[in-house]
């Protein structure tokens, strides 16, 4: 099954960072993009499609319900942009201010970050 056409209901396993060595590789050699809500680390892809890893700390969102909401939102927006993203590994880290923001604000923030990743040549 092609991850880009895996269906709008799923977040395919092929689009996830699952191993700690994959996370370490992104943290070791990554381009950083960010705004007041998120920091996005972009590393060289280890697969045929973009892959997502999440780093939502208890410091950023002490309550598990807040961490879960943020992770669901990030996964959903990533899934919507998956077909347009290059084959890179992405780790999204949440900043504490994101916990207090409404979903539409966070969606706009994430969409701008995905656009930066998908078209670095367009912005220069």
C-alpha positions in Angstrom: 0.0 0.0 0.0 1.4 3.4 -1.0 1.7 5.6 2.1 0.7 8.7 0.1 -2.6 7.1 -0.9 -3.2 5.0 2.2 -6.6 6.6 2.7 -7.7 9.6 4.5 -8.7 7.7 7.7 -5.2 6.2 8.5 -1.8 7.3 9.7 0.3 4.5 8.1 3.1 2.8 10.0 5.5 3.6 7.1 5.0 7.3 7.9 6.1 7.0 11.5 9.5 7.2 13.2 9.4 4.2 15.4 13.1 3.5 16.4 15.2 5.5 18.8 18.1 5.4 16.3 15.9 7.2 13.8 15.1 9.9 16.4 18.8 10.2 17.2 19.7 10.6 13.6 17.2 13.5 13.2 18.4 15.2 16.4 22.0 14.8 15.4 21.8 16.4 11.9 18.6 18.4 11.4 17.4 21.7 10.0 15.3 23.5 12.4 12.0 25.3 11.7 9.8 26.8 14.3 7.4 29.3 15.6 6.0 30.1 19.0 4.0 26.8 19.2 6.3 24.2 17.7 9.9 23.4 16.8 10.2 21.1 13.8 13.5 19.2 13.1 13.9 17.9 9.6 16.5 15.2 8.8 17.5 13.2 5.9 14.8 10.6 5.1 15.4 6.9 5.7 12.4 5.8 3.7 10.5 6.5 0.5 8.1 8.8 2.2 8.1 11.5 4.9 8.0 10.1 8.4 6.9 11.8 11.6 8.1 11.5 15.2 6.6 13.3 18.1 8.3 14.8 21.2 5.6 16.2 23.5 7.1 16.5 27.0 5.4 16.7 30.3 7.0 20.1 30.7 5.2 21.4 27.6 1.9 19.8 28.6 1.7 18.4 32.1 -1.7 16.8 31.7 -1.9 13.6 29.6 -5.2 14.8 28.0 -3.3 17.9 26.7 -0.4 15.9 25.4 -2.8 13.5 23.6 -4.8 16.3 22.0 -1.6 17.9 20.7 -0.3 14.6 19.3 -3.6 13.8 17.6 -3.6 17.3 16.0 0.0 17.0 14.8 -0.6 13.6 13.3 -3.8 14.7 11.6 -2.1 17.8 10.0 0.9 15.7 9.0 -1.3 13.1 7.4 -3.1 15.8 5.3 0.3 17.1 4.0 2.0 13.7 3.6 1.7 13.5 -0.2 3.3 17.0 -0.6 6.2 16.4 1.7 9.6 15.2 0.4 11.1 12.0 1.8 12.4 13.4 5.0 12.3 12.5 8.7 10.5 15.1 10.8 10.4 15.4 14.6 7.9 17.9 16.0 8.5 19.2 19.5 5.8 21.2 21.3 6.4 24.4 23.2 4.5 25.1 26.4 2.4 27.9 24.9 0.8 25.5 22.5 -1.2 23.8 25.3 -3.2 27.0 25.9 -4.0 27.6 22.2 -7.2 26.6 20.4 -7.0 24.0 17.6 -7.5 26.5 14.7 -4.5 28.5 15.8 -2.4 25.3 16.0 -3.6 24.1 12.7 -2.5 27.3 11.0 0.9 27.1 12.7 1.4 23.5 11.6 0.2 24.1 8.0 2.8 27.0 7.7 5.5 24.7 9.0 4.6 21.9 6.6 4.7 24.4 3.7 8.2 25.5 4.8 9.4 21.9 4.7 7.8 21.0 1.4 9.0 24.1 -0.5 12.2 25.5 0.8 13.1 26.8 -2.6 9.8 28.7 -3.0 10.4 30.9 0.0 13.9 32.1 -1.2 
